[in-house]
Amino acid sequence: MQIRIKLTLIYLSITGAILFVSFGLIYYFSLKREHEDFRYQLLRKARTSADLLLKVNEVDSSLLKIIDMNKSDLLISENISIYNKDGKELYTNNDSIHFNEMASDFDEIRNGVLNSSRYFGTIGKLDVVGMVYPFKGQSYVIMAGAEDVQGNRYLDRLWKTLFFVLVSVLCISGYVGWWYAGRALSPMNEIIANLERIKATDLKKRLLGTGSGDEIDRLVRSLNDTLERLQRSFEDQRSFVSFASHELNNPIASLTTQIEVALLRSRGTEEYEKILKRLQQELERIKEVISHLLTLSGITSGTEQSAIIPFRIDERVFATIQRLQKKHPENSIIVDAKMPEDEEKLIVLFNPVLFESALGNLIDNACKYSSTGEVRVELHFSDDIQIEVSNPANDINDELIRTWFQPYIRGKHESKKGTGLGLTIVERIGQAIGFGLTYGVKGNWVYFNMSIRPKA
């Protein structure tokens, strides 16, 4: 079932329930009020007849009957009867109606009137009231009854009117609910139509938000963020395939060629050692490319973001520096660490493998592209932990550094080729585990600064 139909039905159900309860209460209280008014009208007639018959000497039962039957407010099937305490009928204004004959339990009703002074009920089609009338030490029972034809007609008209209003309001509410639900869902229909136009081969399109900050606008922003991630993921996959095929094909082809050349003729031990060293270098390059590709793929898919544990950051920093110093013995890595007095400031809550990968890539790049072979690693501890990696370089600016963060973009030192993924991995790790990364140029030095918040 469509949401528009559901919303309309819900709106109709709520409106109908409210109207049904409201109209039901109106009818109930109108019915109750009508019955009360009619019965009190009968009580007034009964008291008036008793006053005339018992208190006015000039009025006897015959004259009272004439008076009662000629009243302007005579009711349908009206009957007023007066009984003594023994149940003898002393007066009735309608000889065709006798309560003691109509009700088989009349004696019980009469006794009940004598005990409680009042009676309200029905006998046949008549609404009947009863009351005790004391006079000169005697207690008389006065019964009055009639058909409330006018009241029943009023209640019937009221019921029909309420039913007509209920049906009319529900029809109008259904139309309004259908129209308003369609209007409320029109942005959703536009979103669906726009999403259907976005293909896997063209993920650059984005949805237009309303700018109102409501739930629809938030949904549009979330969908655009999802499209952004999908676009980046698709681009990474395409770049991954292209780069992997290119970067792995070249060293493998080089390995194959060198092995074929080496097998053409017998060579001396020294020459074989040179060939093996070149093969080892190519294998190391293949290993580095594969490692970076797997790391980048893991970050993109989210599989490398688990295993978050607390650890001392200084231990990981010095271990990474020691590992990179062995890899680049020709470089001089200078460490400047201002350690805090409180060792708790050294504890961070990160994935240590991803942290070492990010820091290692920064130091590895600095070693590869340092114009003098010098690399500096500085640690500063304040509110945040600052780790700055810098190296001297020529003809570098901020705009050029920004391009290095694009996948598969290398520096200009062809003698020390990288994979083109180092800074991309650092940036993705920062986004994944939550550290800040800034960069810039100071004089002829390029620096990259990692800002990390200690464990709370």
PyMOL commands that set and color helices and strands:
alter all, ss='L'
color gray80, all
select helices_A, chain A and resi 3-55+61-69+99-102+106-116+149-197+215-262+269-301+313-327+343-346+352-369+398-404+422-433
alter helices_A, ss='H'
color red, helices_A
select strands_A, chain A and resi 76-83+89-92+118-123+126-135+138-147+309-312+332-337+347-350+374-381+385-392+436-442+445-452
alter strands_A, ss='S'
color yellow, strands_A
deselect
rebuild
show_as cartoon
